[in-house]
Structure formats: structure tokens, C-alpha cells
């Protein structure tokens, strides 16, 4: 394997490859930690040692759908990646602590991570129009909900950015 790796990296100086080697029966691959248990393999979520566990803070001025997405994405990754009940339970406990540390209330996390039941979407008109509006905490969610009832899909954009505040356009 080392010979193949050497040959691969010597083909083009602009392209450099890295090779991870198994340590104590564990091999990280992307965001998955593969563990060898005798003749079987198990998987769990892998994080680099430099991970700070910082997420989009719950108190930040971002649309609620972005905050829900953070929780749902990490929760579903745990369910997809963890191959044992033990590793899934450990990952769920870790995520709860991370969510709490980033200001997410316990009840919100429970609601967002619960299995979703199917809604009857026949009562809601299909969105035929899409609009982008500036995000203003509190007002934008209400506006989006009202427009959705009339078949208008809303995307939010930040109204104040650091770039906009410090850059000046020349005339």
C-alpha cells in the first residue's frame, strides 16, 4: 500500500494526497469513524480533535428555519452514521449538550428531533410564486407564514451585513 501511495503522490507535484492509517482498530473517513471489532465493523460520527462544537447560536438574528435545520441535520447525521445503539445514544447525548451550549432550549430540540408525522398538504395551496425579503427577527416569520397561505414561497436574506456596513461605493 505504501508503494502505491508513493507512486500516486509522485505523478503530479500540484496534487498531494494524504493517507489515514488505522490506529487501535479505528479509521476516520470523512465524518465517519470506522471501528473494527474482530471480524465486523461499526461506525459512529467522527469529529477532528480541533472541533469547537460551535453552532449557529439560537439567540442570533437568523430565520428560525435555519436554526431548525442545524438541529435536524446533525440529528439525522447521527441516525444515518451510527451503526450501533450505543454509539447513537452517545452521539445524541453529545448533541444535546452542544445544542444547550449554543443556547437552544430543550423543548425545541425535542420537538425538532422527534420523528415527523405526515401533514395533509392538500389544504395548503402549492407555492407558485417565490419572493425574497430582508430578514427582520419576528416580523419575517409572520410575513412568510401569511404569504405561504396564499401560495407564495418566501426566502429570507440578511438586511445588514458587515460588508455592507464597512464598504463604500464610489460615484
Secondary structure as the mmCIF struct_conf table of DSSP 4:
data_model
#
loop_
_struct_conf.conf_type_id
_struct_conf.id
_struct_conf.beg_label_comp_id
_struct_conf.beg_label_asym_id
_struct_conf.beg_label_seq_id
_struct_conf.end_label_comp_id
_struct_conf.end_label_asym_id
_struct_conf.end_label_seq_id
HELX_RH_AL_P HELX_RH_AL_P1 UNK A 2 UNK A 10
BEND BEND1 UNK A 11 UNK A 11
TURN_TY1_P TURN_TY1_P1 UNK A 13 UNK A 14
STRN STRN1 UNK A 23 UNK A 23
TURN_TY1_P TURN_TY1_P2 UNK A 24 UNK A 25
STRN STRN2 UNK A 26 UNK A 29
TURN_TY1_P TURN_TY1_P3 UNK A 30 UNK A 31
STRN STRN3 UNK A 32 UNK A 37
TURN_TY1_P TURN_TY1_P4 UNK A 38 UNK A 39
STRN STRN4 UNK A 40 UNK A 45
TURN_TY1_P TURN_TY1_P5 UNK A 49 UNK A 50
TURN_TY1_P TURN_TY1_P6 UNK A 58 UNK A 59
BEND BEND2 UNK A 60 UNK A 62
HELX_RH_AL_P HELX_RH_AL_P2 UNK A 64 UNK A 81
BEND BEND3 UNK A 84 UNK A 84
HELX_RH_AL_P HELX_RH_AL_P3 UNK A 85 UNK A 101
TURN_TY1_P TURN_TY1_P7 UNK A 102 UNK A 103
HELX_RH_AL_P HELX_RH_AL_P4 UNK A 106 UNK A 113
BEND BEND4 UNK A 114 UNK A 114
HELX_LH_PP_P HELX_LH_PP_P1 UNK A 115 UNK A 119
HELX_RH_3T_P HELX_RH_3T_P1 UNK A 121 UNK A 123
BEND BEND5 UNK A 124 UNK A 124
HELX_LH_PP_P HELX_LH_PP_P2 UNK A 125 UNK A 127
STRN STRN5 UNK A 129 UNK A 135
TURN_TY1_P TURN_TY1_P8 UNK A 137 UNK A 138
HELX_RH_AL_P HELX_RH_AL_P5 UNK A 139 UNK A 148
TURN_TY1_P TURN_TY1_P9 UNK A 149 UNK A 151
STRN STRN6 UNK A 152 UNK A 158
BEND BEND6 UNK A 159 UNK A 159
HELX_RH_AL_P HELX_RH_AL_P6 UNK A 162 UNK A 166
#
